[in-house]
Amino acid sequence: MTNLSPLPQIPVGECAFFFDVDGTLAEIKPRPEEVCIPPSVNAALQELVQQTQGAVALVSGRPVEELDALISPLILPVAGIHGAEHRDIRGEVHRITLPHALSALLADKLSAALSEMPGTLLEDKGSAFALHYRQVPHYENTILTLARQTVAEHPELVLQPGKCVAELKPVGVSKGEAIMRFMQAAPFQGRQPLFFGDDVTDEAGFKVVNQQGGISVKIGEGPTAAQHRLQNVGALRHWLKTLLLQQSTTRVRSESDESLSRRI
Ligand SMILES: [Mg+2]
């Protein structure tokens, strides 16, 4: 694993936090529906929300409704389907969709192709299509060839490779764009962005965060544009817990100093 510099001290109250979900906040499971976020991680997110006046968002390849279910009862600003769906702090949802005729054509074409590859899974996200091959990794080349051919035939699409998945998403949709969009409005605007992600799809986010003078953190192995690395999901959770503990210790100390100075 390439050594990147350790994470610096984080001025939490001046930062905006962006998290990928699968492989970052949550352990990857054989099937996407088995993934869960433990209550302790939810509690940490809630605490971050309080300390940043709400500048915490999820930026994921999953649709918004799945993200909501994963962190329920917490409700956060979220970018779903790599930013094709975007829900801001006021709860307004913006969507970039594929033309209906193209969507229907792709659904037919891709499901026919994947039915020839037992164990693969086609996920129709409405604004994007994910071709999963986690159960049958020997189909990787065939899936990637199919995805490349489809993109070549339809210039409205781009290929987004990921961990055991190839996604076809609308042109102009990326996690980098999604983070930039959040950063243009309150409560994110003017803060230092931090982005945590684990996959190829997160690289666009790392680049944007680097350009904005923020802090980019890759979870796990692999080449990356991120400035820092945490070894795995557990290491991120531990880092987050320690960060929040430091904040509350500092707060208690400053409150007790204040009450001492009042008494003096
Ligand atoms: Mg991920």
Residues whose N, C-alpha, C, O or C-beta is under 5 A from the ligand:
A	BS01	MG	D20 V21 D22 G23 T24 D198 D199
